[in-house]
Amino acid sequence: MDNRPDRPELPDHRRLGRELGLFGTDPLMGAGLPYWLPDGAAVRHTLEEYIREAERRAGYRHVYSPALAKRELYEISGHWDHYRDDMYPPMRLGGEEVVLRPSLCPHHALIYRSRARSHRELPLRIAELGPMHRAELSGVLGGLTRVRAIHLNDAHVFCTLDQAVAEARAALELIARAYADLGIEAVRHRLSLPGAGGKYVADPELWRRATALLRQVLAEAGVAYEEAAGEAAFYGPKIDVQIADPAGRESTLSTVQIDFHQPARFGLRYTGPDGARHRPVMVHRSVVGSVERAVAHLVETHGGAFPAWLAPVQLVVLPVTGEQSERAEAVVREAVALGLRAELAGPAEGTLGARIRAARLVPYQAVIGAREAGAGLAAVRLRDGRRPGALPVPELLRRIAARVAARGTALWDEAAGAAHLA
């Protein structure tokens, strides 16, 4: 007999992903190569657009670069010497060897040096949400957290030495704002330093300078942190923003790095106010890391009940009987025209109670009975159990659209809706 006390099942994004129809896998695609179903794709697309808009407001300009390049590129960057075990083997194309990229930073270095640069252009902030590939072993693959095809929210700021601390600090602030909107909590910040072994670039002065600058960034930001040897990138130290899953397992979601190595390897230059050529500093920065890992964490953090702006379906309209179906369909069309993700759940899908329960993770439910249909109203139910009452449909849609546009985790504008609370 099992005498262990019952324990609530912890949210697991792999189970929830299947149950909610967010993503899946197929042996013919291969391990670590998930596909995204429509609801999962809606969450992912919304997250990507949010990040791009946040970056645009912060002064970043977006680029695209290919997911593979000649092996020589990664020899120059140092990835081939220090990171080869995590890369896919080269492919022969004619007389050349090309490699699926394990990182975006070498590509952005080439974009920077595609023409002469002046100090007047700096800081130059380049961002991309781009694919990369890592040859993860089968035994460590799992759901969306360890995959072989990664879509990375990555950016690189090319700046003067005097600008580097401010740019890295601004990156930390951008990360904090995104976490607040997404309902993500950072459990700690880590200053990741080199450890024993030969996987790091052998340049003590580089490490000393970059580490001193990152300590200054953390001090100016007022962020408590812990130091961790052996967790640095091969080319420099980094600030890691750590998150934890419901079981308490920690992982890194976001990073900020100051890099002297790659600007030197690629011979990057800018013309200073003195007319001489100077080498820029490269600040690496990722707000949410990989899209795959970010979505996995969001699924587990919210148990599938995403913030309204991120939810795959934001509004479900429920006619009580078939007589209200035509009016309910019109409400769905009005909502979609406002940019909301809305669906109809009609009587053919079950009793009203069953349909309400099936839509329990949808942020907003609009019930339309005979009285509401005749008066142009909808009885509003919020996912958290509140019932603001019957509202005119245009007002309801306006309020939902306003909450979605404001992002954040609040479901309802209490000040605007106080007069209507039941």
C-alpha positions as CSV (number, residue, x, y, z in Angstrom):
1,M,0.0,0.0,0.0
2,D,1.3,3.5,-0.9
3,N,1.1,5.6,2.3
4,R,2.8,8.6,0.8
5,P,0.8,11.8,1.1
6,D,-0.8,13.1,-2.1
7,R,1.2,15.8,-3.8
8,P,-0.1,18.2,-6.4
9,E,1.3,17.5,-9.8
10,L,3.9,20.1,-10.7
11,P,3.3,22.0,-14.0
12,D,5.5,20.4,-16.7
13,H,5.6,22.1,-20.0
14,R,5.9,18.8,-21.9
15,R,2.7,17.5,-20.5
16,L,0.9,20.8,-20.7
17,G,2.2,21.3,-24.3
18,R,0.5,18.1,-25.3
19,E,-2.7,18.8,-23.4
20,L,-3.1,22.3,-24.6
21,G,-2.1,21.6,-28.2
22,L,0.9,23.9,-28.2
23,F,3.7,21.8,-29.7
24,G,4.6,18.2,-30.6
25,T,7.4,16.0,-31.9
26,D,7.6,13.3,-34.5
27,P,10.4,10.6,-34.9
28,L,10.6,11.5,-38.6
29,M,11.6,15.1,-37.7
30,G,14.0,13.8,-35.1
31,A,14.6,14.2,-31.4
32,G,15.1,17.8,-30.1
33,L,13.2,19.2,-33.2
34,P,9.7,20.1,-32.0
35,Y,7.0,21.5,-34.3
36,W,4.6,24.2,-33.2
37,L,0.8,23.8,-33.4
38,P,-1.5,26.8,-34.1
39,D,-2.0,27.8,-30.4
40,G,1.7,27.4,-29.6
41,A,2.6,29.3,-32.7
42,A,0.3,32.1,-31.6
43,V,2.1,32.3,-28.2
44,R,5.5,32.2,-29.9
45,H,4.6,34.8,-32.5
46,T,3.2,37.2,-29.9
47,L,6.3,36.8,-27.8
48,E,8.6,37.5,-30.8
49,E,6.6,40.6,-31.8
50,Y,6.7,41.8,-28.2
51,I,10.5,41.5,-28.0
52,R,11.0,43.1,-31.4
53,E,8.9,46.1,-30.4
54,A,10.6,46.4,-27.0
55,E,14.0,46.4,-28.8
56,R,12.9,48.9,-31.4
57,R,11.8,51.3,-28.6
58,A,15.2,50.8,-27.0
59,G,17.0,51.9,-30.1
60,Y,17.8,48.5,-31.7
61,R,17.7,47.9,-35.4
62,H,16.8,44.5,-36.7
63,V,18.8,42.4,-39.2
64,Y,18.6,38.9,-40.7
65,S,21.6,36.6,-41.2
66,P,21.9,33.1,-42.5
67,A,21.8,30.0,-40.2
68,L,25.0,28.6,-41.7
69,A,28.4,29.9,-42.8
70,K,31.8,28.8,-43.9
71,R,33.8,26.9,-41.2
72,E,36.4,29.7,-41.5
73,L,34.0,32.2,-39.9
74,Y,33.9,30.1,-36.7
75,E,37.6,29.5,-36.7
76,I,38.0,33.3,-36.7
77,S,35.5,33.8,-33.9
78,G,37.0,31.1,-31.8
79,H,33.9,28.8,-31.7
80,W,35.7,26.1,-33.7
81,D,38.5,25.8,-31.2
82,H,36.5,26.3,-28.0
83,Y,33.0,25.1,-28.9
84,R,33.4,22.4,-31.6
85,D,31.9,19.6,-29.5
86,D,28.5,21.4,-29.5
87,M,28.5,22.1,-33.2
88,Y,27.3,20.0,-36.1
89,P,30.0,18.6,-38.4
90,P,30.9,20.6,-41.5
91,M,29.0,19.9,-44.8
92,R,31.0,19.8,-48.1
93,L,29.6,22.2,-50.7
94,G,31.8,22.1,-53.7
95,G,35.3,23.0,-52.5
96,E,34.0,24.7,-49.3
97,E,33.0,23.5,-45.8
98,V,29.9,25.1,-44.3
99,V,28.6,24.7,-40.7
100,L,25.2,25.3,-39.1
101,R,25.9,28.2,-36.8
102,P,26.0,27.7,-33.0
103,S,25.8,31.5,-32.3
104,L,24.7,34.7,-34.0
105,C,27.5,36.9,-32.8
106,P,30.1,36.2,-35.6
107,H,27.4,37.1,-38.2
108,H,26.7,40.4,-36.5
109,A,30.4,41.1,-36.3
110,L,30.5,40.8,-40.1
111,I,27.5,43.0,-40.5
112,Y,29.3,45.7,-38.4
113,R,32.4,45.5,-40.5
114,S,30.5,45.6,-43.8
115,R,31.4,49.2,-44.1
116,A,33.5,51.9,-42.4
117,R,32.0,53.1,-39.1
118,S,32.3,56.5,-37.3
119,H,32.1,57.2,-33.6
120,R,28.9,59.2,-34.5
121,E,27.1,55.9,-35.2
122,L,28.0,54.4,-31.8
123,P,26.4,52.8,-29.9
124,L,25.2,50.7,-32.8
125,R,22.5,48.3,-31.6
126,I,21.9,45.3,-33.8
127,A,19.2,42.7,-32.9
128,E,17.9,39.5,-34.5
129,L,15.6,36.7,-33.6
130,G,17.4,34.1,-35.5
131,P,17.9,30.3,-35.8
132,M,21.0,28.5,-34.7
133,H,21.8,24.8,-34.1
134,R,23.6,22.9,-31.4
135,A,24.5,19.2,-31.5
136,E,22.9,18.3,-28.2
137,L,23.2,14.6,-27.2
138,S,20.0,12.6,-27.2
139,G,20.1,11.9,-23.5
140,V,19.8,15.6,-22.5
141,L,17.0,16.6,-24.9
142,G,13.7,17.4,-23.4
143,G,10.6,19.3,-24.5
144,L,11.4,22.8,-25.4
145,T,14.2,23.4,-22.9
146,R,16.9,21.4,-24.6
147,V,16.5,21.3,-28.4
148,R,18.8,21.1,-31.4
149,A,17.2,23.9,-33.5
150,I,17.1,27.1,-31.4
151,H,15.6,30.5,-32.2
152,L,17.6,33.0,-30.2
153,N,16.6,36.5,-29.2
154,D,20.0,37.9,-29.6
155,A,21.5,41.4,-29.9
156,H,24.9,43.0,-30.0
157,V,25.8,46.6,-29.2
158,F,29.0,47.9,-30.8
159,C,30.1,50.9,-28.7
160,T,33.1,52.8,-27.2
161,L,34.7,51.7,-24.0
162,D,33.1,54.6,-22.2
163,Q,29.6,53.5,-23.4
164,A,29.8,49.8,-22.5
165,V,28.7,50.0,-18.9
166,A,25.6,52.1,-19.7
167,E,24.7,49.8,-22.5
168,A,25.0,46.7,-20.4
169,R,23.0,48.4,-17.6
170,A,20.3,49.4,-20.1
171,A,20.1,45.7,-21.2
172,L,19.5,44.6,-17.6
173,E,16.7,47.2,-17.3
174,L,15.1,45.9,-20.6
175,I,15.2,42.3,-19.2
176,A,13.6,43.4,-16.0
177,R,10.7,45.2,-17.8
178,A,10.1,42.1,-20.0
179,Y,10.0,39.8,-17.0
180,A,7.4,42.1,-15.4
181,D,5.2,42.0,-18.5
182,L,5.6,38.2,-18.9
183,G,5.0,37.4,-15.3
184,I,8.5,35.9,-14.9
185,E,10.5,36.1,-11.7
186,A,14.3,36.1,-11.7
187,V,15.5,34.0,-8.7
188,R,19.0,35.5,-8.8
189,H,21.7,37.2,-10.9
190,R,25.0,35.4,-11.5
191,L,28.3,36.8,-12.5
192,S,29.7,33.8,-14.5
193,L,33.5,33.6,-14.5
194,P,36.0,31.2,-16.0
195,G,37.0,28.0,-14.2
196,A,39.7,25.4,-14.5
197,G,40.3,23.9,-17.9
198,G,41.2,25.0,-21.4
199,K,37.9,25.9,-22.9
200,Y,38.5,29.7,-22.4
201,V,40.4,32.2,-24.4
202,A,43.8,32.6,-22.9
203,D,44.0,36.4,-22.4
204,P,44.1,37.3,-18.7
205,E,43.9,41.1,-19.4
206,L,40.8,40.6,-21.4
207,W,39.1,38.7,-18.6
208,R,40.2,41.2,-16.0
209,R,38.9,44.2,-17.9
210,A,35.5,42.6,-18.9
211,T,34.9,41.3,-15.3
212,A,35.6,44.7,-13.8
213,L,33.1,46.3,-16.2
214,L,30.4,43.8,-15.4
215,R,30.9,44.2,-11.7
216,Q,30.4,48.0,-12.3
217,V,27.3,47.3,-14.2
218,L,25.8,45.2,-11.4
219,A,26.8,47.8,-8.7
220,E,25.3,50.7,-10.6
221,A,22.1,48.7,-11.3
222,G,21.9,47.9,-7.6
223,V,21.5,44.2,-8.3
224,A,22.6,41.6,-5.8
225,Y,24.6,38.8,-7.4
226,E,26.6,35.7,-6.8
227,E,29.8,34.7,-8.6
228,A,30.1,31.3,-10.3
229,A,33.4,29.9,-11.6
230,G,33.3,27.8,-14.7
231,E,30.1,29.3,-16.1
232,A,31.6,32.0,-18.4
233,A,31.4,32.0,-22.2
234,F,34.6,30.9,-23.8
235,Y,35.4,34.5,-24.8
236,G,34.4,36.4,-21.7
237,P,32.5,36.7,-18.4
238,K,28.7,37.3,-18.4
239,I,25.8,38.2,-16.3
240,D,23.3,35.4,-16.2
241,V,19.7,36.0,-15.1
242,Q,18.6,32.8,-13.4
243,I,15.0,31.4,-13.3
244,A,13.6,28.3,-11.6
245,D,11.0,25.8,-12.7
246,P,8.2,24.7,-10.4
247,A,10.5,21.9,-9.0
248,G,13.1,24.5,-8.1
249,R,15.6,23.5,-10.9
250,E,17.6,26.6,-12.0
251,S,18.5,27.6,-15.5
252,T,19.7,30.7,-17.3
253,L,17.2,32.6,-19.4
254,S,18.8,35.9,-20.1
255,T,22.4,37.1,-20.4
256,V,24.5,40.3,-20.7
257,Q,28.1,40.1,-21.7
258,I,31.0,42.5,-22.4
259,D,33.3,41.2,-25.1
260,F,36.8,42.4,-26.1
261,H,37.7,39.2,-27.8
262,Q,35.6,39.1,-31.0
263,P,36.1,42.8,-31.9
264,A,39.8,42.0,-31.9
265,R,39.5,38.7,-33.8
266,F,37.4,40.3,-36.6
267,G,39.5,43.5,-36.7
268,L,36.5,45.7,-36.0
269,R,37.2,49.5,-36.1
270,Y,35.6,52.9,-35.9
271,T,36.9,56.3,-36.7
272,G,37.1,58.4,-33.5
273,P,36.7,62.2,-33.1
274,D,40.5,62.4,-33.3
275,G,40.4,60.9,-36.8
276,A,42.3,57.8,-35.6
277,R,40.9,54.2,-35.8
278,H,39.8,52.6,-32.6
279,R,38.4,49.2,-31.6
280,P,34.8,49.0,-30.4
281,V,33.5,47.0,-27.5
282,M,30.9,44.4,-28.2
283,V,28.0,44.0,-25.7
284,H,26.1,40.7,-26.1
285,R,22.6,40.8,-24.8
286,S,19.6,38.4,-24.8
287,V,16.3,39.5,-23.2
288,V,14.5,36.1,-23.2
289,G,17.2,33.8,-24.4
290,S,15.8,31.2,-26.7
291,V,12.2,31.4,-27.7
292,E,11.8,27.7,-27.0
293,R,13.1,27.9,-23.4
294,A,11.2,31.1,-22.8
295,V,7.9,29.5,-23.9
296,A,8.6,26.4,-21.8
297,H,9.1,28.5,-18.7
298,L,6.0,30.6,-19.4
299,V,3.9,27.4,-19.8
300,E,5.1,26.1,-16.4
301,T,4.9,29.5,-14.6
302,H,1.3,30.2,-15.7
303,G,0.1,26.6,-16.0
304,G,-1.1,27.4,-19.4
305,A,-3.1,30.4,-18.1
306,F,-1.0,33.0,-20.0
307,P,-1.2,36.7,-19.5
308,A,-4.1,38.0,-21.6
309,W,-1.9,39.6,-24.2
310,L,0.0,36.4,-24.7
311,A,-2.8,33.9,-24.6
312,P,-3.5,31.9,-27.8
313,V,-7.2,32.6,-27.4
314,Q,-8.0,35.8,-25.6
315,L,-11.8,35.8,-25.8
316,V,-14.3,33.0,-26.1
317,V,-17.9,33.9,-27.0
318,L,-20.6,31.6,-25.7
319,P,-24.2,31.8,-26.9
320,V,-26.5,30.1,-24.5
321,T,-28.6,28.6,-27.2
322,G,-28.5,28.3,-31.0
323,E,-30.8,31.3,-31.2
324,Q,-28.0,33.6,-30.1
325,S,-25.4,32.0,-32.4
326,E,-25.7,34.6,-35.1
327,R,-25.2,37.5,-32.6
328,A,-22.2,35.6,-31.0
329,E,-20.6,35.1,-34.4
330,A,-20.9,38.9,-35.0
331,V,-19.1,39.6,-31.7
332,V,-16.3,37.2,-32.7
333,R,-15.9,39.1,-36.0
334,E,-15.8,42.5,-34.1
335,A,-13.2,41.2,-31.8
336,V,-11.0,39.8,-34.5
337,A,-11.3,43.1,-36.4
338,L,-9.8,44.8,-33.3
339,G,-6.8,42.4,-33.4
340,L,-8.0,40.1,-30.6
341,R,-7.7,36.3,-30.9
342,A,-11.4,35.3,-30.4
343,E,-13.3,32.1,-30.9
344,L,-16.9,30.9,-30.8
345,A,-17.9,28.0,-28.5
346,G,-21.5,27.2,-29.6
347,P,-24.1,24.8,-28.2
348,A,-22.9,22.1,-30.5
349,E,-19.8,21.8,-28.3
350,G,-21.9,20.9,-25.2
351,T,-23.8,22.5,-22.3
352,L,-23.0,26.1,-21.3
353,G,-21.4,24.8,-18.1
354,A,-19.2,22.3,-20.1
355,R,-18.1,25.0,-22.5
356,I,-17.3,27.4,-19.7
357,R,-15.1,24.7,-18.1
358,A,-13.4,23.9,-21.4
359,A,-12.5,27.5,-21.8
360,R,-11.2,27.9,-18.2
361,L,-7.7,29.0,-19.4
362,V,-9.1,31.7,-21.7
363,P,-8.7,35.1,-20.0
364,Y,-12.2,36.4,-21.0
365,Q,-15.5,34.7,-21.6
366,A,-18.5,36.5,-23.0
367,V,-21.8,34.8,-22.5
368,I,-24.8,35.9,-24.7
369,G,-28.3,34.8,-23.7
370,A,-31.6,36.1,-25.0
371,R,-31.5,39.2,-22.9
372,E,-27.9,40.1,-23.8
373,A,-28.5,39.5,-27.5
374,G,-31.5,41.8,-27.5
375,A,-29.7,44.6,-25.7
376,G,-26.4,44.4,-27.4
377,L,-24.7,43.2,-24.2
378,A,-22.4,40.3,-23.1
379,A,-22.2,38.8,-19.6
380,V,-18.5,38.9,-18.8
381,R,-16.6,36.2,-16.9
382,L,-12.9,36.5,-16.1
383,R,-10.6,33.6,-15.9
384,D,-9.9,34.2,-12.2
385,G,-13.6,33.9,-11.3
386,R,-14.7,37.5,-11.3
387,R,-17.8,38.5,-13.1
388,P,-17.8,42.2,-14.0
389,G,-21.4,41.9,-15.2
390,A,-23.2,42.6,-18.4
391,L,-21.5,45.2,-20.6
392,P,-22.2,46.7,-24.0
393,V,-20.2,44.6,-26.5
394,P,-18.2,47.6,-27.9
395,E,-17.2,48.6,-24.3
396,L,-16.2,45.1,-23.4
397,L,-14.1,44.7,-26.5
398,R,-12.5,48.1,-26.0
399,R,-11.5,47.2,-22.4
400,I,-10.1,43.8,-23.4
401,A,-8.1,45.4,-26.3
402,A,-6.8,48.0,-23.8
403,R,-5.6,45.4,-21.4
404,V,-4.0,43.4,-24.2
405,A,-2.3,46.6,-25.6
406,A,-1.0,47.4,-22.1
407,R,0.4,43.9,-21.7
408,G,1.3,43.0,-18.1
409,T,-0.4,40.4,-16.1
410,A,-3.6,42.2,-14.8
411,L,-6.8,40.9,-16.3
412,W,-9.1,43.8,-15.8
413,D,-8.8,47.6,-15.3
414,E,-10.4,47.8,-11.9
415,A,-10.7,51.6,-12.0
416,A,-12.6,51.5,-15.3
417,G,-14.7,48.5,-14.4
418,A,-15.5,49.3,-10.7
419,A,-19.0,50.5,-11.6
420,H,-19.8,47.3,-13.3
421,L,-18.6,44.8,-10.7
422,A,-21.3,42.4,-9.5
